[in-house]
Amino acid sequence: MAKVTKRFQELLKKVDAEKKYSAAEALTTVKSLASAKFDETVEIALKLNVDPRHADQMVRGSVVLPAGTGKTVRVAVVAKDAKADEAKAAGADIVGAEELIDDIQAGKIDFDVLIATPNMMGLVGKVGRILGPKGIMPNPKTGTVTMDVAKAVENSKGGQVNFRVDKQGNVHAGIGKVSFDEASLTDNFMTFMRAINKQKPASSKGKYIKTAALSLTMSPSINMDNQELIDLK
């Protein structure tokens, strides 16, 4: 069992483990937990009442956070001709076709997001086994397979967060940095939760959000009132 540091023990004193915090209380409290020597990410963890083994209960999508993520995102685009030019003009860091796929096959992945035009997905499919486990395989549901590559590049660099439920029904995402002011974090949080609620499968019965917690990269978790989050529209 990992040793609990003195720093972490002090942080634990600031969190009531028995309490279900409101969104406002959780966001205020999480900012008080900043203690690392870097700008920690504010992270949300959800347990959803879905069974991802069934295709109609897969929760997956993307949302652009109004205050951004606070991260510098490197974007690569698989496109040719006019679409390649559009991607470059929009600020894509890497643009290519066969040569980009060759780099990926060789293990050279110098990007955080990969976007592709639909006509290039046959080519991208060759490296699906590499991209899939890393969570960066282009997908129409996250807006990364599109003819509007300029918009996709702008969204990715401007605060887009992709989310996907895992096999156990969990969703994890970063919604900003602890250095953000509380209003910005609140906007990001509310926007993210509304996106999650919009993705609720029709076949999901009972409480959609089982549990929810907020934390920093290096802090204890703050348990939240899941009913308040379910009611967010």
Secondary structure, DSSP 8 states (H G I E B T S, - for coil): -----HHHHHHHTTS-TT--B-HHHHHHHHHHT--SSS--EEEEEEEES--TTSGGG--EEEEE-TT--SS---EEEE--HHHHHHHHHHT-SEEESHHHHHHHHTT----SEEEE-GGGHHHHGGGHHHHHHHT----GGGT-B-S-HHHHHHHHHTTEEEEE--TTSEEEEEEEETTS-HHHHHHHHHHHHHHHHHT--TT--S-SEEEEEEEETTS--EEB-HHHHHT--
